[in-house]
Amino acid sequence: MNSEESKEENNEEGLFEHYRFNVDPGQVPVRIDKFLMDRIANTSRNKIQIAAKNGSILVDNKVVKQNYKIKPSDVISIVLPYPVRNVELIPENIPLNIHYEDEEVILVNKPTNMVVHPGYANYTGTLINALLYHFENLPKHNDDEHGRPGLVHRIDKNTSGLLVIAKTENALSHLAKQFFDHSTERKYYALVWGDIEEAGTIEGHIGRSLKNRKVMTVFPDADYGKHAITHYKPIQRFGLVTLIECELETGRTHQIRVHLKHIGHPLFNDLEYGGDKIIKGGGAQSYKKFINNCFSLLDGQALHAKSLGFNHPKTNEKVHFESKLPDSWEELLKKWNNYTSDMRN
């Protein structure tokens, strides 16, 4: 008997996928790991069993183990890390700013102007190339070594800050479920155009622009794009720009950049979303020179992945990590402090 299947790719950087099966009324009892093995391509029984161990297999919205015997009309869902792309990955000896590392995970403080994963026009020099070299030079502890970095989230090329990468199959499955469920805690610092006086929440479906497929936009129609929520609050106000903290409730492509532009506060120096022009302030030559000097400090938009919290794959205990702002940011904020001080005097 055949079962009805549907597959959803979570839009959070396309790094994990969600399968849903409606079991046929005539289905005979069979172990759920065998049932899923027969229906999901590019996977293994070991990966499915690891998914079960980490609570990623549900029947009628309840977590089950790999030896559960399916019954007619069961509704089965499973979250799996997305199959690795068919791209030749070359280890490269590129320096890494490692924030934390143990046998299961590694946290890296990514600089701006660095692509996370090899792809079109960026097959070398990426974070993954650097991590592969790092992994190859680590001592192997057991047979469960993942062998290659396991991505569960990304940040844009010109965004700096914290990324967690799985080192084992268990960590990859465990973290993928957390990112899929949006149970991780992620906070970003952003310098945006305009004066933001109070905290707020932006809610709006995000999808690819119908005019320019390279950028994203907010759609008022819920039938297009994917639901996205960003919380924000001011950290330091400079009058013409504001340093804010953003907390992601979802994780859509370019989410913070798109949402802030949507409410009229694009990120400072954001080329793709209009923040690389003078939006607030006068047209005096001295002011233009000041802004251009500020722009020159940044390789891209003023966005930094400041903190990251998740349940550790081995202990399941909550862990939290904070990163310091890049030196370029410190200089940028110092310039704005001096500028606003001079304006008041």
PEJODA-V589465 format. One record per residue. N is the residue number from 1. PSI is psi in whole degrees, -180 to 180 (none if undefined). OMEGA is omega in degrees with one decimal (999 if undefined). Layout:
# PEJODA-V589465
n=N psi=PSI omega=OMEGA
n=N psi=PSI omega=OMEGA
This chain:
# PEJODA-V589465
n=1 psi=141 omega=178.3
n=2 psi=152 omega=176.9
n=3 psi=150 omega=178.0
n=4 psi=133 omega=-177.2
n=5 psi=142 omega=169.0
n=6 psi=150 omega=-177.7
n=7 psi=130 omega=176.7
n=8 psi=129 omega=172.5
n=9 psi=122 omega=176.5
n=10 psi=132 omega=-174.5
n=11 psi=-4 omega=179.9
n=12 psi=83 omega=176.7
n=13 psi=12 omega=175.8
n=14 psi=38 omega=-173.7
n=15 psi=-5 omega=173.5
n=16 psi=161 omega=-174.7
n=17 psi=155 omega=-176.1
n=18 psi=121 omega=176.4
n=19 psi=146 omega=177.5
n=20 psi=129 omega=-179.1
n=21 psi=130 omega=171.2
n=22 psi=110 omega=-173.8
n=23 psi=134 omega=-178.8
n=24 psi=142 omega=178.9
n=25 psi=-21 omega=-179.6
n=26 psi=9 omega=-176.9
n=27 psi=133 omega=175.6
n=28 psi=153 omega=-179.6
n=29 psi=136 omega=178.2
n=30 psi=151 omega=178.1
n=31 psi=141 omega=-174.7
n=32 psi=-31 omega=179.2
n=33 psi=-38 omega=176.9
n=34 psi=-42 omega=179.0
n=35 psi=-46 omega=-178.3
n=36 psi=-37 omega=177.6
n=37 psi=-38 omega=-177.5
n=38 psi=-12 omega=-171.8
n=39 psi=-13 omega=-178.1
n=40 psi=122 omega=-180.0
n=41 psi=159 omega=174.4
n=42 psi=38 omega=176.1
n=43 psi=-179 omega=179.9
n=44 psi=164 omega=179.0
n=45 psi=-36 omega=179.3
n=46 psi=-43 omega=179.8
n=47 psi=-38 omega=178.6
n=48 psi=-40 omega=178.5
n=49 psi=-37 omega=175.7
n=50 psi=-40 omega=176.9
n=51 psi=-42 omega=178.5
n=52 psi=-43 omega=179.6
n=53 psi=-34 omega=-177.2
n=54 psi=14 omega=175.3
n=55 psi=24 omega=-176.6
n=56 psi=0 omega=176.7
n=57 psi=124 omega=-178.7
n=58 psi=145 omega=171.4
n=59 psi=121 omega=-176.0
n=60 psi=43 omega=177.0
n=61 psi=16 omega=176.1
n=62 psi=135 omega=-179.0
n=63 psi=136 omega=177.6
n=64 psi=162 omega=177.2
n=65 psi=171 omega=-175.2
n=66 psi=-18 omega=-179.0
n=67 psi=7 omega=177.2
n=68 psi=135 omega=177.5
n=69 psi=118 omega=-178.1
n=70 psi=153 omega=-179.8
n=71 psi=159 omega=177.0
n=72 psi=139 omega=176.8
n=73 psi=8 omega=171.7
n=74 psi=147 omega=171.9
n=75 psi=112 omega=-173.8
n=76 psi=136 omega=173.1
n=77 psi=148 omega=-179.0
n=78 psi=140 omega=174.3
n=79 psi=128 omega=179.3
n=80 psi=146 omega=170.1
n=81 psi=143 omega=-177.4
n=82 psi=141 omega=178.5
n=83 psi=141 omega=-178.9
n=84 psi=134 omega=-179.8
n=85 psi=151 omega=-179.0
n=86 psi=69 omega=178.1
n=87 psi=131 omega=178.3
n=88 psi=122 omega=-178.2
n=89 psi=124 omega=-175.7
n=90 psi=120 omega=176.3
n=91 psi=134 omega=178.9
n=92 psi=137 omega=-178.7
n=93 psi=79 omega=180.0
n=94 psi=130 omega=-179.2
n=95 psi=140 omega=178.5
n=96 psi=140 omega=172.1
n=97 psi=89 omega=-176.3
n=98 psi=119 omega=-178.1
n=99 psi=-36 omega=179.9
n=100 psi=148 omega=176.5
n=101 psi=139 omega=169.3
n=102 psi=-164 omega=-175.4
n=103 psi=-19 omega=-175.4
n=104 psi=-39 omega=-172.9
n=105 psi=161 omega=171.4
n=106 psi=135 omega=175.1
n=107 psi=129 omega=-177.4
n=108 psi=139 omega=173.0
n=109 psi=97 omega=-173.7
n=110 psi=134 omega=175.2
n=111 psi=166 omega=172.2
n=112 psi=166 omega=178.1
n=113 psi=30 omega=176.9
n=114 psi=122 omega=177.8
n=115 psi=144 omega=-178.0
n=116 psi=-49 omega=-173.0
n=117 psi=140 omega=177.9
n=118 psi=142 omega=177.8
n=119 psi=-166 omega=-176.5
n=120 psi=125 omega=178.6
n=121 psi=0 omega=178.9
n=122 psi=66 omega=-177.3
n=123 psi=-14 omega=179.3
n=124 psi=167 omega=176.4
n=125 psi=13 omega=-177.3
n=126 psi=170 omega=177.2
n=127 psi=-39 omega=-179.1
n=128 psi=-39 omega=175.8
n=129 psi=-42 omega=179.4
n=130 psi=-41 omega=-179.8
n=131 psi=-37 omega=177.9
n=132 psi=-44 omega=177.7
n=133 psi=-43 omega=179.5
n=134 psi=-44 omega=-179.0
n=135 psi=-40 omega=-178.2
n=136 psi=-23 omega=-178.8
n=137 psi=14 omega=174.4
n=138 psi=148 omega=174.0
n=139 psi=139 omega=178.6
n=140 psi=129 omega=-175.2
n=141 psi=-32 omega=-177.9
n=142 psi=-177 omega=-176.9
n=143 psi=-5 omega=-176.5
n=144 psi=7 omega=179.2
n=145 psi=131 omega=-177.3
n=146 psi=-32 omega=175.5
n=147 psi=-23 omega=178.2
n=148 psi=152 omega=-176.3
n=149 psi=137 omega=179.2
n=150 psi=105 omega=-178.8
n=151 psi=135 omega=173.7
n=152 psi=-9 omega=172.5
n=153 psi=168 omega=179.8
n=154 psi=164 omega=164.6
n=155 psi=156 omega=-174.6
n=156 psi=158 omega=179.2
n=157 psi=-46 omega=-175.1
n=158 psi=24 omega=169.7
n=159 psi=136 omega=178.5
n=160 psi=168 omega=170.9
n=161 psi=-166 omega=-167.9
n=162 psi=135 omega=171.7
n=163 psi=138 omega=172.7
n=164 psi=137 omega=-179.6
n=165 psi=136 omega=179.6
n=166 psi=142 omega=178.4
n=167 psi=-12 omega=179.9
n=168 psi=164 omega=176.9
n=169 psi=-39 omega=179.9
n=170 psi=-46 omega=179.8
n=171 psi=-39 omega=-179.7
n=172 psi=-46 omega=179.0
n=173 psi=-46 omega=-177.3
n=174 psi=-47 omega=-178.3
n=175 psi=-38 omega=179.5
n=176 psi=-42 omega=178.5
n=177 psi=-41 omega=-179.0
n=178 psi=-42 omega=179.5
n=179 psi=-35 omega=177.7
n=180 psi=-41 omega=-179.4
n=181 psi=-4 omega=-176.9
n=182 psi=36 omega=-179.5
n=183 psi=-2 omega=175.7
n=184 psi=162 omega=176.9
n=185 psi=118 omega=-178.3
n=186 psi=125 omega=178.4
n=187 psi=138 omega=-179.0
n=188 psi=151 omega=167.5
n=189 psi=137 omega=178.8
n=190 psi=139 omega=170.6
n=191 psi=120 omega=-174.0
n=192 psi=155 omega=176.3
n=193 psi=139 omega=175.8
n=194 psi=167 omega=-177.8
n=195 psi=110 omega=177.1
n=196 psi=116 omega=-173.2
n=197 psi=-31 omega=-172.8
n=198 psi=161 omega=174.9
n=199 psi=157 omega=179.3
n=200 psi=179 omega=179.5
n=201 psi=134 omega=176.6
n=202 psi=128 omega=179.7
n=203 psi=122 omega=-178.8
n=204 psi=140 omega=-179.8
n=205 psi=134 omega=-179.1
n=206 psi=133 omega=176.8
n=207 psi=174 omega=180.0
n=208 psi=138 omega=179.4
n=209 psi=140 omega=178.6
n=210 psi=-16 omega=-179.9
n=211 psi=-33 omega=-178.3
n=212 psi=105 omega=-173.4
n=213 psi=-9 omega=-179.4
n=214 psi=-15 omega=-178.6
n=215 psi=166 omega=179.8
n=216 psi=164 omega=177.4
n=217 psi=165 omega=177.7
n=218 psi=132 omega=-179.6
n=219 psi=128 omega=178.1
n=220 psi=-26 omega=-179.9
n=221 psi=119 omega=-176.6
n=222 psi=-11 omega=-179.9
n=223 psi=-10 omega=-178.8
n=224 psi=141 omega=-178.7
n=225 psi=-173 omega=-178.1
n=226 psi=144 omega=-177.1
n=227 psi=134 omega=-178.2
n=228 psi=140 omega=179.3
n=229 psi=128 omega=176.3
n=230 psi=127 omega=173.5
n=231 psi=143 omega=-179.6
n=232 psi=156 omega=174.1
n=233 psi=147 omega=-179.8
n=234 psi=139 omega=175.6
n=235 psi=-44 omega=179.3
n=236 psi=127 omega=-177.7
n=237 psi=132 omega=178.7
n=238 psi=6 omega=-179.5
n=239 psi=-62 omega=-179.3
n=240 psi=-27 omega=175.2
n=241 psi=162 omega=-179.4
n=242 psi=134 omega=171.1
n=243 psi=121 omega=-177.4
n=244 psi=159 omega=171.2
n=245 psi=131 omega=178.9
n=246 psi=134 omega=176.3
n=247 psi=125 omega=-177.2
n=248 psi=129 omega=171.0
n=249 psi=-28 omega=172.1
n=250 psi=-179 omega=-177.3
n=251 psi=68 omega=-179.9
n=252 psi=160 omega=178.8
n=253 psi=127 omega=178.3
n=254 psi=25 omega=-169.5
n=255 psi=-53 omega=-177.3
n=256 psi=-44 omega=-177.9
n=257 psi=-43 omega=-178.1
n=258 psi=-45 omega=-178.1
n=259 psi=-43 omega=-179.0
n=260 psi=-37 omega=174.9
n=261 psi=-39 omega=-177.6
n=262 psi=-34 omega=-179.8
n=263 psi=12 omega=174.0
n=264 psi=19 omega=179.6
n=265 psi=66 omega=-179.4
n=266 psi=155 omega=-179.9
n=267 psi=142 omega=178.3
n=268 psi=129 omega=178.6
n=269 psi=27 omega=178.2
n=270 psi=102 omega=-175.2
n=271 psi=-42 omega=-173.1
n=272 psi=-21 omega=-175.9
n=273 psi=24 omega=168.3
n=274 psi=6 omega=-178.1
n=275 psi=2 omega=-178.6
n=276 psi=15 omega=176.6
n=277 psi=162 omega=177.1
n=278 psi=115 omega=-177.4
n=279 psi=-35 omega=177.5
n=280 psi=145 omega=179.2
n=281 psi=172 omega=-175.9
n=282 psi=-175 omega=-177.9
n=283 psi=14 omega=-179.0
n=284 psi=145 omega=-178.7
n=285 psi=-38 omega=-180.0
n=286 psi=-37 omega=178.8
n=287 psi=-43 omega=177.8
n=288 psi=-41 omega=178.6
n=289 psi=-41 omega=178.4
n=290 psi=-47 omega=-178.7
n=291 psi=-43 omega=178.7
n=292 psi=-36 omega=175.1
n=293 psi=-38 omega=177.0
n=294 psi=-45 omega=177.9
n=295 psi=-39 omega=-174.6
n=296 psi=-17 omega=179.2
n=297 psi=-19 omega=-172.9
n=298 psi=143 omega=174.3
n=299 psi=-14 omega=-178.3
n=300 psi=-154 omega=-178.9
n=301 psi=151 omega=-177.9
n=302 psi=79 omega=-178.4
n=303 psi=128 omega=-176.5
n=304 psi=127 omega=176.5
n=305 psi=98 omega=-168.0
n=306 psi=-43 omega=-176.1
n=307 psi=158 omega=-176.8
n=308 psi=128 omega=177.7
n=309 psi=140 omega=179.1
n=310 psi=169 omega=174.3
n=311 psi=127 omega=-177.2
n=312 psi=134 omega=-176.4
n=313 psi=-27 omega=-177.4
n=314 psi=-44 omega=-175.1
n=315 psi=-18 omega=-173.8
n=316 psi=12 omega=176.6
n=317 psi=149 omega=-179.3
n=318 psi=130 omega=174.8
n=319 psi=152 omega=-176.2
n=320 psi=136 omega=-177.7
n=321 psi=141 omega=178.5
n=322 psi=139 omega=176.8
n=323 psi=151 omega=176.8
n=324 psi=155 omega=178.1
n=325 psi=147 omega=176.5
n=326 psi=156 omega=179.5
n=327 psi=-36 omega=-179.8
n=328 psi=-35 omega=177.1
n=329 psi=-44 omega=-180.0
n=330 psi=-42 omega=178.6
n=331 psi=-40 omega=179.0
n=332 psi=-48 omega=-178.5
n=333 psi=-34 omega=176.6
n=334 psi=-41 omega=178.2
n=335 psi=-44 omega=179.8
n=336 psi=-37 omega=175.9
n=337 psi=-47 omega=-179.3
n=338 psi=-40 omega=-178.6
n=339 psi=-47 omega=-179.7
n=340 psi=-34 omega=176.9
n=341 psi=-43 omega=179.3
n=342 psi=-36 omega=-179.5
n=343 psi=-34 omega=-178.6
n=344 psi=-29 omega=-175.7
n=345 psi=none omega=999
